[in-house]
Amino acid sequence: MPAFLTLFHHLSGLFFPHTCAACGSANLVPDAGICPQCLATLPVTGYLHEPGNPVEEIFWGRITLQHAAACCFFAKKSRIQHALHQVKYHFRGDAAIHLGEWMGHQLSASAWFSSIDLLLPMPLHPKRQSERGYNQAELLCRGISAVTKLQQLPNALVRKSATRSQTHQHRHERWENMQGVFGIADPGPLANRHILLIDDVVTTGATLEAMGEQLLKIPGLTLSICCFAYTVKH
């Protein structure tokens, strides 16, 4: 590495230290976003190997899915919440890609993943994506793709309108909030394919359901869903 780049690297590390997006540790390799300890202690759900798991149950009677799962459990004030907050609001795209790579290994070990043809990230509204600098679901897909070599189609889905925050809404309110929000830019590459729709967190499933309704209008398309985390209802 040239001397000036080495100096820049050290100075940027002084003012903008590269730390784990989950716990803040500096125990990271240069391109990682999550430290080894946090990756090793992620609260894995096991749902990728469990037919009829609680994430699949969310969608029963709502949309027809081949499989649905989330890789780990989401809890408030947890390292997972901190990591996702860093991804969404503090430009830690590196952490999203790293978590996607972790998801890729988890998915590769599941029996049904070999039937997937394409990865589709849940789209953000263009204004929100411009503010954030990226779509975190697309970065998760990028990480999954790097491990599994499956193609992702980041521009196949469109978000036609922005939605208000759903944090304090009940399931029916969230469903109403998502009506008419999504569209398909080009259905051709999706026809007769088994699609895996990717998002960061699933709670009520209203957003995923609204997108799934549009996708399932495409001839021959079969749909599965995988999210990084699942919010357990109490």
Residue pairs with C-beta under 8 A, 6 or more apart in sequence:
1 9
17 26
18 26
18 28
18 30
19 25
19 26
19 28
20 26
20 27
20 28
20 32
20 33
20 34
20 35
20 38
21 33
21 34
21 82
21 83
21 86
21 87
21 90
21 92
21 94
21 95
22 34
22 35
22 38
22 79
22 80
22 82
22 83
22 86
22 95
23 35
23 37
23 38
23 79
23 82
25 35
25 37
25 38
27 35
27 36
27 37
28 34
28 35
31 94
32 94
32 98
33 92
33 93
33 94
33 95
33 96
33 97
33 98
33 99
34 83
34 95
34 98
34 99
34 102
38 79
38 83
39 102
41 79
42 71
42 72
42 80
42 102
43 72
43 73
43 75
43 78
43 80
44 71
44 72
44 106
45 53
45 55
45 69
45 70
45 71
45 72
45 73
45 230
46 53
47 53
47 54
47 55
47 56
47 69
47 70
47 71
47 230
48 69
48 71
48 106
48 107
48 109
48 110
48 113
48 226
49 109
49 110
49 111
50 69
51 67
53 68
53 69
54 230
54 232
55 68
55 69
55 70
55 202
55 205
55 225
55 227
55 230
56 65
56 67
56 68
56 69
58 68
58 202
58 204
58 205
59 65
59 68
59 205
59 208
59 209
59 212
59 225
62 205
62 209
63 209
63 212
63 213
63 216
63 223
64 216
64 223
65 212
65 223
65 224
65 225
66 112
66 115
66 194
66 222
66 223
66 224
67 112
67 224
67 225
67 226
68 224
68 225
68 226
69 110
69 225
69 226
69 227
70 201
70 202
70 226
70 227
70 228
70 229
70 230
71 102
71 103
71 106
71 226
71 227
71 228
71 229
72 80
72 228
72 229
72 230
73 80
73 229
73 230
73 232
74 80
74 81
74 84
74 201
74 229
74 230
74 231
74 232
75 81
75 232
80 229
83 92
83 95
83 99
84 136
84 200
84 201
84 228
84 229
86 92
86 95
87 93
87 95
87 96
87 99
87 136
87 139
87 200
88 132
88 136
89 132
91 132
91 133
93 133
93 134
93 136
93 139
96 134
96 136
96 139
96 140
96 143
96 200
97 139
97 140
97 142
97 143
97 146
98 143
99 140
99 143
99 228
100 139
100 140
100 141
100 142
100 143
100 144
100 145
100 146
100 228
101 143
101 144
101 146
101 147
102 143
103 140
103 143
103 144
103 226
103 228
104 143
104 144
104 145
104 146
104 147
104 148
105 147
107 113
107 144
107 148
107 226
108 147
108 148
112 224
113 148
113 196
115 194
116 150
116 194
116 195
116 196
116 224
117 150
117 193
117 194
117 195
118 150
118 151
118 152
118 153
118 189
118 190
118 193
118 194
118 195
118 196
119 141
119 144
119 145
119 150
119 151
119 152
119 153
119 195
119 196
119 198
120 141
120 152
120 153
120 156
120 157
120 190
120 195
120 196
120 197
120 198
120 215
121 135
121 137
121 138
121 140
121 141
121 152
121 154
121 157
121 198
121 199
122 135
122 137
122 157
122 197
122 198
122 199
122 207
122 208
122 211
123 135
123 137
123 157
123 158
123 159
123 182
124 132
124 135
124 137
124 159
125 159
125 161
125 162
125 163
126 159
127 162
128 162
129 135
135 154
136 200
137 198
137 199
137 200
138 152
138 154
140 198
140 199
140 200
140 228
141 152
141 154
141 198
142 152
144 150
144 152
144 198
145 151
145 152
150 196
153 189
153 190
155 185
156 184
156 185
156 186
156 189
156 190
157 182
157 183
157 184
157 185
157 211
157 214
157 215
158 182
158 183
158 184
158 185
159 181
159 182
160 180
160 181
160 182
160 183
161 180
161 181
163 177
163 178
163 181
164 177
166 173
166 174
166 177
166 206
166 207
169 177
171 204
171 206
174 204
174 206
174 207
175 204
175 206
175 209
175 210
177 206
178 206
178 207
178 209
178 210
179 210
181 210
182 210
182 211
182 214
183 214
184 190
184 214
184 215
184 217
184 218
187 217
187 218
190 215
190 218
190 221
191 218
191 219
191 220
191 221
192 219
192 220
192 221
193 220
193 221
193 222
194 221
194 222
194 223
194 224
195 215
195 221
195 222
195 223
195 224
196 224
196 225
196 226
197 208
197 211
197 212
197 215
197 223
197 224
197 225
197 226
198 225
198 226
198 227
199 207
199 208
199 225
199 227
199 228
200 227
200 228
200 229
201 227
201 228
201 229
201 230
201 231
202 208
202 225
202 227
202 229
202 230
202 231
203 231
203 233
208 225
208 227
212 223
212 225
215 221
215 223
216 223
